[in-house]
Amino acid sequence: MLNWNKLASRSENNLIKQEIKNDQSIAQRSWLKYQFNHCEGNYALSETEHFMLLSGESEKYINVFKQFLESALTRILKSLNGLAVVPEESKFLIIILKDIDDYYDYVSQFYPEDGEFGLSSGVFINDEQPHLVFYSQELDFAEPIAMHELAHACLSHLDIPVWLNEGLAVLMEQVHCNIPFMLDEQVMFRHKQYWTADKLDAFFSGDSFLFADEGQELSYHLACLIVRNISSDLSTFVSFANHAHFKDSGESASKQYLGFSVMQYVYSIVNK
């Protein structure tokens, strides 16, 4: 026999969730329109099931890019099953600025005033209104960047260390955008020449990913190398990643779930 009270309660909960989602969509749309009012050029809003985009790109470009985004999300959720999630009551917000100067003007507000930082082509900004930001590029260049930053967005509910976050994002970029992972004697020589104890401390804290020297490039490569090497047993890796914390760079979780110290493992890779 049907439990009508339970069914009515379930329907009411679904209606409440839909109202929350509608309210959140209105808020997100208003926020993007506010950004639109502060952007020079012909920017317009566009939406899919999971995305809201603010862009000055052509209709053809946006239609192709929207299809890619939905496909990229599906692939990330499948590849990172047990880690990646989609927010229930909101969409992913994306801003595509018209050029690199506008991009750096925009993202500079999220960096400290003092210091020198490495270059970037896109960023996931995890603030009160999380959003992805890129600058206008050909689709062949834009798609890997979007894949990378979308992976960050799908992992943003986790307090994982930067090296793990970046390693997973680079891996998604490589696997799903057909970008080869380069590992040869020359690359390993560069790692062994570069990584001192102090620089490895910066790697584990996440600071080296913002370095203005070759340390930024090597940080992304090393992070991906680690993730590739420790994820052969996927279920064990997922358990580790769900418990890894940025406060200790994932060290205690690695000992508990992987059976070894991730820090000592990285030291062994670069022979330090």
PLY file of the C-alpha trace (Angstrom):
ply
format ascii 1.0
element vertex 272
property float x
property float y
property float z
element edge 271
property int vertex1
property int vertex2
end_header
0.00 0.00 0.00
1.24 3.46 -0.85
2.33 5.64 2.04
0.64 8.86 0.90
2.08 10.93 3.76
5.60 9.84 2.84
4.93 10.46 -0.85
3.53 13.92 -0.12
6.55 14.71 2.07
8.91 13.58 -0.69
7.07 15.74 -3.23
7.22 18.71 -0.89
10.96 18.21 -0.42
11.44 18.05 -4.18
9.48 21.29 -4.60
11.58 22.97 -1.92
14.78 21.81 -3.63
13.51 23.14 -6.96
12.63 26.50 -5.37
16.10 26.71 -3.84
17.65 25.85 -7.20
15.53 28.49 -8.94
16.46 31.12 -6.35
20.13 30.20 -6.66
19.95 30.45 -10.46
18.42 33.93 -10.16
21.19 34.98 -7.78
23.91 33.57 -10.04
22.39 35.20 -13.10
22.23 38.54 -11.30
25.84 38.19 -10.22
26.99 37.51 -13.78
24.94 40.45 -15.07
26.70 42.63 -12.53
30.04 41.47 -13.95
28.67 42.16 -17.43
28.02 45.78 -16.47
31.67 46.16 -15.50
33.15 44.51 -18.61
34.01 46.54 -21.67
32.75 45.04 -24.92
29.77 43.04 -26.11
29.27 40.40 -23.46
26.22 38.16 -23.25
24.87 35.44 -20.98
24.39 31.87 -22.14
23.26 28.77 -20.22
23.19 24.98 -20.30
21.89 22.47 -17.78
25.00 22.83 -15.60
26.68 26.05 -16.76
26.18 29.80 -17.00
28.61 31.63 -19.26
29.40 35.31 -19.63
31.30 35.85 -22.88
31.86 38.06 -25.88
32.50 35.10 -28.17
30.46 34.35 -31.29
27.28 32.29 -31.09
28.98 29.47 -33.00
31.94 29.45 -30.59
29.67 29.42 -27.53
27.48 26.61 -28.86
30.52 24.41 -29.47
32.06 25.34 -26.14
28.85 24.62 -24.22
28.70 21.14 -25.71
32.31 20.59 -24.72
31.65 21.74 -21.14
28.75 19.36 -20.62
30.80 16.52 -22.11
33.83 17.46 -19.98
31.72 17.44 -16.83
30.39 13.96 -17.62
33.90 12.64 -18.21
35.31 14.21 -15.03
32.50 12.79 -12.91
33.10 9.34 -14.38
36.90 9.46 -14.06
36.83 10.90 -10.55
33.87 8.89 -9.32
33.79 9.12 -5.54
35.64 12.44 -5.53
34.11 14.90 -8.02
30.64 16.32 -7.41
28.20 18.76 -9.02
26.52 21.36 -6.79
22.86 20.44 -6.37
21.29 23.89 -6.27
23.56 25.90 -8.53
25.40 25.94 -11.84
29.07 26.37 -12.72
29.75 30.01 -13.56
32.23 30.86 -16.32
33.57 34.21 -17.45
35.50 34.41 -20.73
37.23 37.78 -20.94
38.11 39.33 -24.27
41.91 39.33 -23.91
44.82 38.51 -21.63
45.06 42.06 -20.26
41.46 42.02 -19.07
42.09 38.56 -17.63
45.02 39.66 -15.49
43.23 42.85 -14.46
40.37 40.70 -13.22
42.27 37.91 -11.47
44.77 40.28 -9.84
42.15 41.19 -7.22
42.38 37.62 -5.91
46.17 37.69 -5.47
48.23 39.41 -2.77
49.31 42.94 -3.71
52.98 42.19 -3.15
54.97 39.47 -4.84
55.79 38.02 -8.24
53.62 35.20 -9.55
53.72 32.76 -12.44
51.53 33.13 -15.51
48.20 31.38 -16.02
45.62 30.87 -18.76
42.63 30.21 -16.55
41.64 29.96 -12.91
38.93 28.57 -10.67
38.14 31.20 -8.04
36.61 29.54 -5.00
35.16 32.53 -3.17
31.62 33.45 -2.09
30.48 33.04 -5.71
32.75 30.32 -7.14
33.52 30.82 -10.83
35.92 29.90 -13.61
37.72 32.62 -15.55
39.57 32.39 -18.88
40.48 34.79 -21.65
39.44 34.43 -25.28
41.39 31.75 -27.15
40.89 29.31 -29.96
38.87 26.29 -28.88
41.86 23.95 -29.21
43.55 25.95 -26.44
40.43 26.83 -24.45
39.17 23.28 -24.02
42.15 21.84 -22.05
42.12 24.93 -19.82
38.40 24.50 -19.19
38.88 20.79 -18.42
41.59 21.62 -15.89
39.66 24.38 -14.10
36.40 22.44 -14.16
38.15 19.57 -12.39
39.11 22.05 -9.64
35.49 23.18 -9.40
34.28 19.58 -9.07
36.79 18.96 -6.26
36.23 22.24 -4.42
34.21 20.58 -1.63
37.34 18.70 -0.52
40.08 20.18 1.69
42.79 18.40 -0.27
46.37 19.71 -0.58
47.24 21.84 -3.57
49.58 19.25 -5.08
46.77 16.65 -5.11
44.25 19.13 -6.47
46.58 20.21 -9.27
47.75 16.69 -10.00
44.17 15.54 -10.54
43.33 18.58 -12.68
46.37 18.07 -14.90
45.54 14.38 -15.20
41.99 15.18 -16.37
43.41 17.67 -18.86
45.83 15.11 -20.26
43.50 12.10 -20.35
40.46 13.83 -21.80
42.16 16.33 -24.12
44.73 13.91 -25.55
47.75 15.71 -24.08
50.71 13.35 -23.63
52.44 13.09 -20.26
56.14 13.66 -20.93
58.56 11.72 -18.73
62.10 11.11 -19.87
65.65 11.44 -18.57
65.81 15.15 -19.37
62.63 15.89 -17.41
63.83 13.88 -14.42
67.21 15.62 -14.59
65.42 18.98 -14.34
63.49 17.77 -11.30
66.59 16.53 -9.55
68.48 19.74 -10.29
65.66 22.01 -9.16
64.10 20.55 -6.03
65.95 21.55 -2.87
64.51 20.84 0.57
63.15 24.39 0.83
61.54 24.20 -2.61
59.93 20.88 -1.75
58.48 22.52 1.34
56.99 25.12 -1.01
55.65 22.32 -3.21
53.84 20.67 -0.31
52.48 24.00 0.96
51.27 24.87 -2.56
53.40 28.00 -2.90
55.58 26.60 -5.71
52.58 26.44 -8.05
52.67 30.24 -8.11
56.44 30.55 -8.60
57.54 32.83 -11.43
60.47 30.56 -12.39
60.53 27.04 -13.83
59.32 25.81 -10.46
55.74 26.44 -11.51
56.00 24.15 -14.53
57.87 21.49 -12.56
55.32 21.66 -9.74
52.45 20.80 -12.06
54.46 18.01 -13.66
55.56 16.55 -10.32
52.02 16.70 -8.95
50.68 14.80 -11.94
53.50 12.26 -11.73
52.65 11.58 -8.07
48.93 11.20 -8.77
49.59 8.85 -11.69
51.90 6.70 -9.58
49.73 6.42 -6.46
46.34 5.91 -8.15
46.84 2.46 -9.70
44.53 1.02 -7.03
41.63 3.39 -7.64
39.48 2.51 -4.64
42.42 2.94 -2.26
43.37 6.20 -3.94
39.81 7.54 -3.63
39.81 6.72 0.09
43.12 8.54 0.45
41.98 11.58 -1.53
38.74 11.87 0.44
40.72 12.06 3.68
43.82 13.97 2.54
44.00 17.44 4.08
45.93 20.52 3.04
47.03 21.18 6.62
49.54 18.31 6.54
49.82 18.01 2.74
48.01 14.66 2.87
50.76 13.05 4.94
48.64 11.34 7.62
46.08 10.13 5.07
48.83 8.68 2.89
50.19 6.67 5.80
46.73 5.42 6.74
45.31 4.62 3.30
48.34 4.20 1.02
50.61 2.60 3.57
53.53 5.01 3.11
54.57 8.63 3.60
53.75 10.68 0.50
56.43 13.20 1.49
59.12 10.55 1.69
57.88 9.15 -1.60
58.30 12.52 -3.33
61.75 12.97 -1.78
62.71 9.60 -3.24
61.51 10.64 -6.70
63.78 13.68 -6.79
66.53 11.95 -4.75
66.48 14.48 -1.92
0 1
1 2
2 3
3 4
4 5
5 6
6 7
7 8
8 9
9 10
10 11
11 12
12 13
13 14
14 15
15 16
16 17
17 18
18 19
19 20
20 21
21 22
22 23
23 24
24 25
25 26
26 27
27 28
28 29
29 30
30 31
31 32
32 33
33 34
34 35
35 36
36 37
37 38
38 39
39 40
40 41
41 42
42 43
43 44
44 45
45 46
46 47
47 48
48 49
49 50
50 51
51 52
52 53
53 54
54 55
55 56
56 57
57 58
58 59
59 60
60 61
61 62
62 63
63 64
64 65
65 66
66 67
67 68
68 69
69 70
70 71
71 72
72 73
73 74
74 75
75 76
76 77
77 78
78 79
79 80
80 81
81 82
82 83
83 84
84 85
85 86
86 87
87 88
88 89
89 90
90 91
91 92
92 93
93 94
94 95
95 96
96 97
97 98
98 99
99 100
100 101
101 102
102 103
103 104
104 105
105 106
106 107
107 108
108 109
109 110
110 111
111 112
112 113
113 114
114 115
115 116
116 117
117 118
118 119
119 120
120 121
121 122
122 123
123 124
124 125
125 126
126 127
127 128
128 129
129 130
130 131
131 132
132 133
133 134
134 135
135 136
136 137
137 138
138 139
139 140
140 141
141 142
142 143
143 144
144 145
145 146
146 147
147 148
148 149
149 150
150 151
151 152
152 153
153 154
154 155
155 156
156 157
157 158
158 159
159 160
160 161
161 162
162 163
163 164
164 165
165 166
166 167
167 168
168 169
169 170
170 171
171 172
172 173
173 174
174 175
175 176
176 177
177 178
178 179
179 180
180 181
181 182
182 183
183 184
184 185
185 186
186 187
187 188
188 189
189 190
190 191
191 192
192 193
193 194
194 195
195 196
196 197
197 198
198 199
199 200
200 201
201 202
202 203
203 204
204 205
205 206
206 207
207 208
208 209
209 210
210 211
211 212
212 213
213 214
214 215
215 216
216 217
217 218
218 219
219 220
220 221
221 222
222 223
223 224
224 225
225 226
226 227
227 228
228 229
229 230
230 231
231 232
232 233
233 234
234 235
235 236
236 237
237 238
238 239
239 240
240 241
241 242
242 243
243 244
244 245
245 246
246 247
247 248
248 249
249 250
250 251
251 252
252 253
253 254
254 255
255 256
256 257
257 258
258 259
259 260
260 261
261 262
262 263
263 264
264 265
265 266
266 267
267 268
268 269
269 270
270 271
